[in-house]
Structures are given as C-alpha cells and as structure tokens.
Amino acid sequence: MEVTKDMLIGELIRKKPEAIETLLRFGMGCVGCPSSQMESLEEAAMVHGLDLTKLMEALNN
C-alpha cells in the first residue's frame, strides 16, 4: 500500500498499523489523539515542523 500525503493519519494507522512506529520516531506522539482522525499527513507534518518528503519516504519503505 502506498502512503500519500493526503492520507488521514487515522486511515493510515488502520490500514498500516506498523506505521505507528515511524510516526512516533518522527515525533508524532499524537497518533492516538482525536485530531489524527481528521488530519492528513501533510497537515500533521506542517503542524509538527517535519520534513514531509522524509516522512513519506520512511512510511513507504
């Protein structure tokens, strides 16, 4: 499954639970918070000041 920047974090976690480890490694400790159900990876990266390209590469490997 390819992870895209438009994917909601909640959707990603449901479809690819192993991604949680990567998200936590990047500093996204909010994987279980309610906003993760409505926030895209791109939005979350922006809020957390993360490099979206590096995050996407890590999630797709």
Secondary structure, 3 states (H helix, E strand, C coil): CCCCCCCEHHHHHHHCCCHHHHHHHCCCCCCCCHHHHCCEHHHHHHHHCCCHHHHHHHHHC
